């Protein structure tokens, strides 16, 4: 047995102490390891603010409502572009679409801004275990640099009913015998039924399996600082959910949109043809939906909201069981809004409030105003700096948003003057700005000249049914809003 002199023992203690100091060394401005807060980052696809906590009491979302009761609900949170990849790219890089150059579903930001440090990547650099589940980045556009371990994706068929799986196989068999690459592309574009109600367990579908895996990993990583990004696919099309969630709603009680027409005097370039929904079986290739079709689709959407809400609840319950809630920042967001027949349209892909406005709820340890709502204007590009501030990490220089952490303690604090979004139509870009009262959109050509304008007064017309940009009495207002829009987000930052 080895023995030590008093001097040798002292040397051993000093060496051990030095090793501990080195092992726990932190970067300048970073919180010490003992104070590191975990992050549970919950992304929900195509979720509009159709939730009980947003005042939609006919929607059953008890678990998300409970999260809102323990955190801050943002009534006026806006994505930077109302379609999956540009919105998620902007949020995860902290940069706006005109910086990322991601306006479509194919472009990867590593081709346009290759050296950018993403939100999870930044936390990984600061000693966090980062792990992604299901849809965080869009589709096949994942980012290996963001994660400590490979991104987890659910497996299995999208549909559970035999007839729906057979329909997909039939459509694949009907494809012409073409070049393998062309056929693979055509196969990936095949859509089946737009909804499914099957009497199956929650984890028969992808979101239930995602919750299972997130819970398993939570148990494994609970003793180290983590950034877990949990993505839920529903209520994205197709609206597939277990029967018990469809049974929560009576179809005959589901109301249809009360404004099934484009805004009066709005330019056609602002509209969408909702091609995403039309690609599904049984949907009209042109024209509008019948009332029965519309009500069935809304029923499916609501069932999916409640299904995903249940999966969110399971993950949050595990966080509580592990005793981690008091040291975990939780943020839940929908990547953009969604239309359910309003303006005679469906899906996203526009600059209207229905598409740009999306749910955002954040719960942070020690916040002073838990259970409150704020009407302050915030943007998804603000989430990155907010999480850094709440976690005690220094703010990266490349970020184009502002931390809204102060609103967690003072929800009525004066905040941003405007929130900015955009949507392209070919070479034309529609830049839109939401102030506390107005939504102003300027459709402009590549040379910056104006093609069309929209102005909606949310004080008098919250559903954006009448475009008042062309009224003579609003000429000065349009001029002022145009100047504010051109001044951009830097001029609208909170003071």
Buried (B, 14 or more C-beta within 10 A) or exposed (E): EEEEEEEEEEEEEEEEEEEEEEEEEBEEEBBEBEEBBBBBBBBBBBBBBBBBBBEBEEBBBBBBBBBBBBBBBBBBBBBBBBBBBBBBBBBBBBBBBBBBBBBEEEBBBBEBBEEBBBBBBBBBBBBBBBBBBBBBBBEEBBBEBBBBEEBBBBEEEBBBBEEBBEBBEEBEEEEEEEEEEEBEEBEEEBBBBBBBBBEBEBBBBBBBBBBBBBBEBBEEBBEEBBBBBBBBBBBBBBBBBBEBBBEBBEEEEBEEBEEBEBBEEBBEBBBBEBEBBBBBBEBEEEEBBEEEBBBBBBBBBBBBBBBBBBBBBBBBBBBEEBEBBEBBBBBBBBBBBBBBBBBBBBBBBBBBBBBBBBBBBBBBEEBEBBEBBBEBBBBBBBBBBBBBBBBBBBBBEBBBBBBBBBBBBBBEBEBBBBBBBBBBBEEBBBBBBBBBEBBBBBBBEEEEEEBBBBBBBBEEBEBBBBBBBBEEEBEEBBEEBBEBBEEBBEEBBBE
